[in-house]
Amino acid sequence: MRILIVEDDPMIGASIRSGLRQDGYTADWARDGNSAELAVATHEYDAILLDLGLPGRSGLELLAQWRQKRNMVPILIITAKDSVDDRIAGLDSGADDYLVKPFDLNELAARLRALLRRRSGRATPVIEHGPLHLDPATHEVRLNGSAIKLSGREFALLHALLQAPGVPLSRSQLEDRLYGWGEEIGSNAVEVHIHALRRKIGSELIRNVRGVGYMVPRQP
């Protein structure tokens, strides 16, 4: 899952990025409004953490622009502005949630998981797909009740595929979810991770759609 952090405070931004990466997310960090606008125009994100008081363009301006363009990516406002009017303005502009600084990183992670869960139309935190169970909070994966040990990128890849069963994701889409800014991507990196996943969970759970990409099949 790829997350965009839009935050101008270097300590807060670095702390959030580090926490998200430890949780297995791919995290990009934009330090001003113009950089955030460019990032969203050139990459697909699963969620955005958006500060309001930004250099260049304000968070509310960006939020309104993205919603006017029908960009429905989940957006969690993170800001020191804690008045009721500020919260109302953010939510009415199209934000999905609002978190006031200072906040606990564990609460931020929980709110982010809730946003991603609602986006995929799930009510329960654990993703169940046939014999496969994936818990985004604990990073536990079980197959027929037995724990499966995955690397961080293998977990992220499986999580991305399970978000939309029956929908093939191309190699470039998967690369976008697995690698952030400045990270080197091998020419066959996705194929290597797919091969490793298939060895651990079975080849029948991940299908190759020729000329398109990879998917997990819908449940009958």
Buried (B, 14 or more C-beta within 10 A) or exposed (E): BBBBBBBBBEEBBEBBBEBBBEBBBBBBBBBBBBBBBEBBEEEEBBBBBBBBBBEBBBBBBBBBBBBEEEBEBBBBBBBEBEEEEBBEBBEEBBBBBBBBEEEEBEEBBEBBBBBBBEBEEEEEEBBBBBEBBBBBEEBBBBBEEEEBEBEBBBBBBBBBBBBBBEEBBBBEBBBBBBBBEEEEEEEEBBBEBBEBBBEBBEEEBBBBEEEEBBBBEEEE
